Amino acid sequence: MDPTFDDLFSGRCILVNGPVIVGAGPSGLSVGAGLKQQGVPFVILERASCIGSLWQNRTYDRLKLHLPKQFCELPFHPFPENFPEYPTKHQFIDYLESYARKFEINPRFNESVQSAKFDETCGLWRVMTLKNDGSTIDYICRWIVVASGENAEKIVPEFEGLQEFGGSVFHACDYKTGEAYQGKNVLVVGCGNSGMEVSLDLCHHNALPSMVVRSSVHVLPREIFGKSTFELSVKLMKWLPIWVVDKTLLAAARLMLGNVEKYGLKRPSTGPLQLKNTQGKTPVLDIGALKKIRSGKIKILPGINKFSSGKVELVNGQILEIDSVILATGYCSNVPTWLKENEFFSRDGFPKSPNGWKGKSGIYAVGFSRRGLSGASLDAIRVAQDISKIWKKEIVCNKSANPISNLCQTTL
């Protein structure tokens, strides 16, 4: 037997008559629903024990969708009519679970993908997973859909003296509620949507938050004259160039929010939509944090120099006593840690093409467009349709033409 085959089928191996989808979040579920509608079999691999693990395990209790629900629906299944315009975290989780039930999507949970490599000789992907019990499984498939998302891993920056700080230090993904912080001085590092909302939640629980703003940030009202800022942007983009839309949004923000720079929130020189498109930096949609900043209940601080026992020294030399540190420092893709491919994905774990959803050798990406759930849904539909077209042509109609195709007919 060919040595490639000896290696390919050593150990426990499952041949998949269709694609392997990595990730059971909204992106992976959307692809699965599209494939179900086309009659294409698939396997979804998920390292956690549930669907939508980011939403279920790594979000704070008061979280709501930042955008109106019509922009967050997954394909082929609208939100219930009784859901509010901005559904809560728990409502969105219920929606995801109902979505999986409707399309009979059953991911293989507690399987973490360790590597995925395309074998040029066989024309197949080999996806190796590690289960919680320490065992491994190899999946052999014609296509792989990377749907592990932009926010797979938390970013934890290093700070001098943090180990000597002595108080609690954790990432915002582990923050649930500010109940335990009443009367405590809490340092929130980061001023994105998470940093703003965690700081606001701490205020609601009578804590004393200070937010470190290390770089410039766009703060926009969530709604402009009763209309969703995002919805308004989408409509304007159909008729106007992006720089005009940016200027319009900033003028409206100045009118409604005032000059935020006098509170220490310096705006970037690049407009909010252009910045999102080029660097993936999402503007903050204010839901009340700015009011707390104006009143002084949320203090804005410059960058951190170092920590010491119970204290933090800022870059301006100021020293503050603090009880806890919450790192609202964002997330990153983990694709480079397991995908053994360097043509389609870049080193930062995103497709090299800004709107890339299809690469060579049967690789696809969903949920990396930096266009939120609406962008992921559009890509999911494209991916499901493309795979279905090829599957019906190459696997069903011409299965006798290629022995490898015949191998792929072994179902899970």
C-alpha positions as CSV (number, residue, x, y, z in Angstrom):
1,M,0.0,0.0,0.0
2,D,1.1,3.6,-0.7
3,P,3.0,4.9,2.4
4,T,0.8,8.0,2.3
5,F,-2.2,5.8,2.9
6,D,-0.4,3.9,5.8
7,D,0.1,7.2,7.5
8,L,-3.4,8.6,6.6
9,F,-5.3,5.7,8.1
10,S,-3.3,4.8,11.2
11,G,-5.1,5.0,14.5
12,R,-8.8,5.8,14.8
13,C,-10.0,7.4,11.6
14,I,-13.4,8.7,10.4
15,L,-14.0,9.3,6.7
16,V,-16.5,12.2,6.3
17,N,-18.8,12.2,3.3
18,G,-18.8,16.0,3.1
19,P,-17.0,18.9,4.8
20,V,-15.6,19.2,8.4
21,I,-16.6,22.4,10.0
22,V,-14.4,23.7,12.8
23,G,-16.5,25.6,15.4
24,A,-20.1,25.4,16.6
25,G,-20.7,29.1,17.0
26,P,-23.1,31.2,14.9
27,S,-20.8,30.8,11.8
28,G,-20.5,27.0,12.0
29,L,-24.2,26.6,12.7
30,S,-25.0,28.8,9.7
31,V,-22.9,26.7,7.3
32,G,-24.5,23.5,8.8
33,A,-28.0,24.8,8.2
34,G,-27.2,25.7,4.6
35,L,-25.7,22.3,3.9
36,K,-28.7,20.6,5.5
37,Q,-31.0,22.4,3.1
38,Q,-28.8,21.1,0.2
39,G,-28.7,17.5,1.6
40,V,-24.9,17.6,2.1
41,P,-23.6,15.6,5.1
42,F,-21.1,17.2,7.4
43,V,-19.4,17.1,10.8
44,I,-19.0,20.0,13.1
45,L,-16.2,19.9,15.6
46,E,-16.4,22.0,18.8
47,R,-13.8,22.1,21.6
48,A,-16.3,23.3,24.2
49,S,-19.2,21.3,25.6
50,C,-21.9,23.5,24.0
51,I,-22.8,25.5,21.0
52,G,-22.0,29.2,21.0
53,S,-19.4,28.8,23.7
54,L,-18.2,32.4,23.5
55,W,-21.8,33.5,24.3
56,Q,-22.5,30.9,26.9
57,N,-19.2,30.8,28.8
58,R,-17.3,34.0,28.1
59,T,-19.7,37.0,28.3
60,Y,-21.0,39.1,31.1
61,D,-24.6,38.8,32.4
62,R,-25.9,42.2,31.3
63,L,-24.7,41.8,27.7
64,K,-27.1,42.6,24.9
65,L,-26.6,42.5,21.1
66,H,-25.0,45.8,20.0
67,L,-27.0,45.8,16.8
68,P,-30.7,45.4,16.0
69,K,-31.8,41.8,15.8
70,Q,-32.5,42.0,12.0
71,F,-28.8,42.4,11.5
72,C,-27.9,39.4,13.7
73,E,-30.2,36.7,12.4
74,L,-28.7,33.5,11.1
75,P,-29.8,32.2,7.6
76,F,-33.2,30.7,7.1
77,H,-34.5,31.3,10.7
78,P,-35.6,34.7,12.0
79,F,-35.7,35.7,15.7
80,P,-39.0,35.2,17.5
81,E,-41.3,38.2,17.0
82,N,-41.5,38.8,20.8
83,F,-37.7,39.4,21.1
84,P,-36.8,43.0,21.8
85,E,-34.9,45.0,19.2
86,Y,-31.6,44.3,21.1
87,P,-31.9,40.7,22.4
88,T,-30.2,39.8,25.6
89,K,-27.3,37.3,25.9
90,H,-29.7,34.6,27.2
91,Q,-32.2,35.3,24.4
92,F,-29.5,35.0,21.8
93,I,-28.3,31.7,23.3
94,D,-31.9,30.4,23.3
95,Y,-32.1,31.4,19.6
96,L,-28.9,29.5,18.8
97,E,-30.1,26.4,20.5
98,S,-33.5,26.6,18.7
99,Y,-31.5,27.0,15.5
100,A,-29.5,23.9,16.0
101,R,-32.7,21.9,16.9
102,K,-34.6,23.2,13.8
103,F,-31.8,22.1,11.4
104,E,-30.9,19.0,13.4
105,I,-27.3,20.1,13.9
106,N,-25.4,17.9,16.3
107,P,-21.8,19.0,16.8
108,R,-19.2,16.6,18.2
109,F,-18.4,18.4,21.5
110,N,-15.3,18.4,23.6
111,E,-13.0,17.7,20.6
112,S,-10.3,20.3,20.1
113,V,-8.7,20.5,16.7
114,Q,-4.9,20.0,17.1
115,S,-4.0,20.1,13.4
116,A,-5.5,20.3,10.0
117,K,-3.4,19.5,6.9
118,F,-4.1,19.0,3.3
119,D,-2.4,15.9,1.7
120,E,-1.5,16.8,-1.9
121,T,-1.1,13.2,-2.9
122,C,-4.6,12.1,-1.8
123,G,-6.3,15.4,-2.3
124,L,-7.9,15.2,1.1
125,W,-7.7,17.0,4.4
126,R,-6.7,15.3,7.6
127,V,-8.1,16.9,10.7
128,M,-6.8,15.6,14.0
129,T,-8.7,16.3,17.2
130,L,-8.0,15.7,20.9
131,K,-10.8,14.6,23.2
132,N,-11.2,15.3,26.9
133,D,-10.2,11.8,27.7
134,G,-6.8,12.2,25.9
135,S,-7.7,10.1,22.9
136,T,-7.3,11.4,19.3
137,I,-9.4,11.1,16.2
138,D,-8.5,11.7,12.6
139,Y,-11.1,13.0,10.3
140,I,-10.5,12.6,6.5
141,C,-12.5,14.9,4.3
142,R,-12.6,16.7,1.0
143,W,-13.4,20.1,2.4
144,I,-12.7,22.0,5.6
145,V,-14.6,25.1,6.8
146,V,-12.8,27.2,9.3
147,A,-15.5,28.7,11.5
148,S,-13.6,29.0,14.8
149,G,-14.1,32.8,14.7
150,E,-12.2,36.1,15.2
151,N,-12.5,35.8,19.0
152,A,-11.3,32.3,19.8
153,E,-8.6,33.2,22.3
154,K,-8.3,36.0,24.8
155,I,-5.4,38.5,24.6
156,V,-3.6,38.9,27.9
157,P,-0.8,41.5,27.7
158,E,2.2,41.5,30.0
159,F,2.7,44.3,32.6
160,E,5.7,44.8,34.8
161,G,5.0,43.9,38.4
162,L,1.6,42.4,37.8
163,Q,2.6,39.2,39.6
164,E,3.4,41.3,42.7
165,F,0.0,43.1,42.6
166,G,-1.7,40.7,45.0
167,G,-5.3,41.5,44.0
168,S,-7.6,39.6,41.6
169,V,-6.6,39.9,37.9
170,F,-8.6,38.3,35.2
171,H,-9.8,38.8,31.6
172,A,-13.2,40.4,30.8
173,C,-14.2,37.0,29.3
174,D,-14.3,35.7,32.9
175,Y,-16.3,38.7,34.2
176,K,-20.0,38.0,34.9
177,T,-21.3,40.7,37.2
178,G,-20.1,43.6,39.4
179,E,-21.9,42.3,42.5
180,A,-18.7,41.4,44.3
181,Y,-17.1,44.7,43.7
182,Q,-19.3,47.1,45.6
183,G,-17.1,49.9,47.0
184,K,-14.0,48.4,45.4
185,N,-11.5,50.3,43.2
186,V,-11.4,48.3,39.9
187,L,-9.0,49.0,37.1
188,V,-10.5,48.2,33.7
189,V,-7.7,47.9,31.1
190,G,-9.2,48.6,27.6
191,C,-11.8,51.0,26.2
192,G,-13.6,49.0,23.6
193,N,-17.2,47.9,23.8
194,S,-16.3,45.3,26.5
195,G,-14.3,47.8,28.6
196,M,-17.0,50.4,28.4
197,E,-19.8,47.9,29.3
198,V,-17.9,46.3,32.1
199,S,-17.1,49.7,33.6
200,L,-20.8,50.6,33.3
201,D,-21.9,47.4,35.0
202,L,-19.4,48.1,37.8
203,C,-21.0,51.5,38.3
204,H,-24.4,49.9,38.5
205,H,-23.1,47.8,41.3
206,N,-21.6,50.7,43.2
207,A,-18.1,49.9,42.4
208,L,-15.4,52.5,41.6
209,P,-14.1,51.8,38.1
210,S,-11.2,53.5,36.4
211,M,-10.7,52.7,32.7
212,V,-7.3,52.7,31.0
213,V,-7.4,54.2,27.6
214,R,-4.1,53.4,25.9
215,S,-5.1,54.3,22.3
216,S,-7.6,56.4,20.3
217,V,-11.2,55.1,20.1
218,H,-14.3,56.1,18.2
219,V,-17.4,56.4,20.4
220,L,-20.7,56.6,18.6
221,P,-24.3,56.7,19.9
222,R,-26.0,53.4,19.5
223,E,-28.9,55.2,17.9
224,I,-29.1,58.5,16.0
225,F,-32.5,60.2,16.3
226,G,-34.2,56.9,17.1
227,K,-32.6,54.9,14.3
228,S,-29.8,52.4,14.8
229,T,-26.4,53.9,13.9
230,F,-25.5,50.7,12.2
231,E,-28.7,50.6,10.2
232,L,-28.2,54.2,9.2
233,S,-24.6,53.4,8.1
234,V,-25.7,50.5,5.9
235,K,-28.3,52.7,4.2
236,L,-25.9,55.5,3.6
237,M,-23.2,53.2,2.2
238,K,-25.5,52.2,-0.6
239,W,-25.4,55.8,-2.0
240,L,-22.3,57.5,-0.6
241,P,-18.6,56.8,-0.4
242,I,-17.3,55.6,2.9
243,W,-15.5,58.8,3.8
244,V,-18.7,60.8,3.4
245,V,-20.6,58.3,5.7
246,D,-17.8,58.5,8.2
247,K,-18.0,62.3,8.3
248,T,-21.8,62.1,8.7
249,L,-21.5,59.7,11.6
250,L,-18.9,61.8,13.3
251,A,-20.9,65.0,12.9
252,A,-23.9,63.2,14.4
253,A,-21.8,61.9,17.3
254,R,-20.4,65.3,18.0
255,L,-23.9,66.7,18.1
256,M,-25.3,64.0,20.3
257,L,-22.4,63.1,22.5
258,G,-20.4,66.4,22.5
259,N,-16.6,66.6,22.4
260,V,-15.5,63.3,24.0
261,E,-11.8,64.1,23.7
262,K,-12.0,66.5,26.7
263,Y,-12.8,63.4,28.8
264,G,-9.6,61.6,27.6
265,L,-11.2,59.7,24.7
266,K,-9.1,60.7,21.7
267,R,-10.6,59.9,18.3
268,P,-8.5,58.2,15.6
269,S,-7.7,60.2,12.5
270,T,-9.3,57.5,10.4
271,G,-13.1,57.4,10.3
272,P,-15.0,54.7,12.2
273,L,-16.1,52.6,9.1
274,Q,-12.8,53.0,7.3
275,L,-11.0,51.9,10.5
276,K,-13.3,48.9,10.9
277,N,-12.7,47.8,7.2
278,T,-8.9,48.3,7.3
279,Q,-7.9,47.3,10.8
280,G,-10.9,45.5,12.2
281,K,-11.3,48.0,15.1
282,T,-15.0,48.2,16.0
283,P,-16.3,51.6,17.2
284,V,-17.8,51.7,20.6
285,L,-21.6,52.1,20.5
286,D,-22.4,53.9,23.7
287,I,-25.3,52.6,25.9
288,G,-24.6,54.8,28.9
289,A,-20.9,54.6,29.8
290,L,-20.2,58.1,28.5
291,K,-22.7,59.6,30.9
292,K,-20.9,57.9,33.8
293,I,-17.6,59.2,32.3
294,R,-18.9,62.8,32.2
295,S,-20.1,62.6,35.8
296,G,-16.7,61.2,37.0
297,K,-18.1,57.8,38.1
298,I,-15.9,56.2,35.5
299,K,-12.5,57.7,35.6
300,I,-10.4,57.8,32.4
301,L,-6.7,57.0,32.9
302,P,-3.6,57.0,30.5
303,G,-1.5,53.9,29.9
304,I,0.1,51.7,32.6
305,N,3.8,51.9,33.5
306,K,3.9,49.1,36.1
307,F,2.1,47.4,39.0
308,S,3.2,46.9,42.6
309,S,1.5,45.5,45.7
310,G,-2.1,46.9,45.6
311,K,-1.1,49.7,43.3
312,V,-0.7,50.8,39.7
313,E,1.7,53.4,38.3
314,L,0.5,55.2,35.2
315,V,2.7,56.5,32.4
316,N,2.2,60.1,33.7
317,G,3.7,59.1,37.1
318,Q,0.4,59.0,39.0
319,I,0.1,56.1,41.5
320,L,-3.3,54.7,42.4
321,E,-4.4,52.1,45.0
322,I,-6.6,49.5,43.4
323,D,-8.3,46.3,44.5
324,S,-8.8,44.4,41.2
325,V,-7.8,44.4,37.6
326,I,-10.1,43.4,34.7
327,L,-8.3,43.0,31.3
328,A,-10.7,44.1,28.6
329,T,-7.9,43.6,26.1
330,G,-9.7,41.8,23.4
331,Y,-9.4,38.5,21.5
332,C,-7.7,36.9,18.6
333,S,-8.0,34.1,16.1
334,N,-6.3,30.8,17.0
335,V,-6.2,29.4,13.5
336,P,-2.4,29.6,13.1
337,T,-2.0,27.2,16.1
338,W,-3.6,24.3,14.3
339,L,-4.1,25.0,10.5
340,K,-1.0,23.8,8.6
341,E,-1.6,26.1,5.6
342,N,-0.1,29.4,4.7
343,E,-1.6,30.5,1.4
344,F,-5.2,31.4,2.4
345,F,-4.7,32.5,6.1
346,S,-2.2,35.0,7.2
347,R,-0.1,34.9,10.4
348,D,-2.7,36.8,12.4
349,G,-5.3,34.0,11.7
350,F,-7.4,35.9,9.1
351,P,-7.9,35.3,5.4
352,K,-5.3,37.3,3.5
353,S,-8.0,38.7,1.3
354,P,-10.2,41.1,3.4
355,N,-13.4,39.4,2.1
356,G,-11.9,36.0,1.5
357,W,-14.2,33.0,2.1
358,K,-12.7,30.4,-0.3
359,G,-9.2,29.2,-0.8
360,K,-7.5,26.4,-2.7
361,S,-7.8,22.7,-2.0
362,G,-11.2,22.9,-0.5
363,I,-10.7,25.3,2.4
364,Y,-13.3,27.9,3.4
365,A,-13.6,30.5,6.0
366,V,-16.7,31.9,7.7
367,G,-16.8,34.5,10.5
368,F,-13.6,36.3,9.7
369,S,-14.9,39.2,7.5
370,R,-15.0,41.6,10.4
371,R,-18.6,42.4,9.4
372,G,-20.3,40.9,12.4
373,L,-23.1,38.3,12.3
374,S,-24.6,39.7,9.1
375,G,-21.3,39.3,7.3
376,A,-20.8,35.8,8.7
377,S,-24.3,34.7,7.5
378,L,-23.7,35.9,4.0
379,D,-20.4,34.0,3.8
380,A,-22.0,30.9,5.3
381,I,-24.6,30.9,2.5
382,R,-21.9,31.3,-0.1
383,V,-19.8,28.5,1.4
384,A,-22.8,26.1,1.7
385,Q,-23.9,26.7,-1.9
386,D,-20.3,26.3,-3.2
387,I,-19.7,23.0,-1.4
388,S,-23.1,21.7,-2.3
389,K,-22.5,22.4,-6.0
390,I,-19.2,20.6,-6.0
391,W,-20.4,17.8,-3.8
392,K,-23.3,17.0,-6.1
393,K,-21.2,17.1,-9.2
394,E,-18.0,15.4,-8.0
395,I,-19.1,13.1,-5.3
396,V,-22.6,12.0,-6.3
397,C,-22.5,12.2,-10.1
398,N,-18.8,11.1,-10.7
399,K,-18.1,8.9,-7.7
400,S,-16.8,6.1,-9.9
401,A,-14.3,8.4,-11.6
402,N,-11.9,8.7,-8.7
403,P,-11.0,6.0,-6.1
404,I,-10.4,8.8,-3.5
405,S,-14.0,10.0,-4.1
406,N,-15.2,6.5,-3.5
407,L,-13.3,6.5,-0.2
408,C,-15.1,9.6,0.8
409,Q,-18.5,7.9,0.4
410,T,-17.9,6.1,3.7
411,T,-20.3,8.0,6.0
412,L,-19.9,8.9,9.6
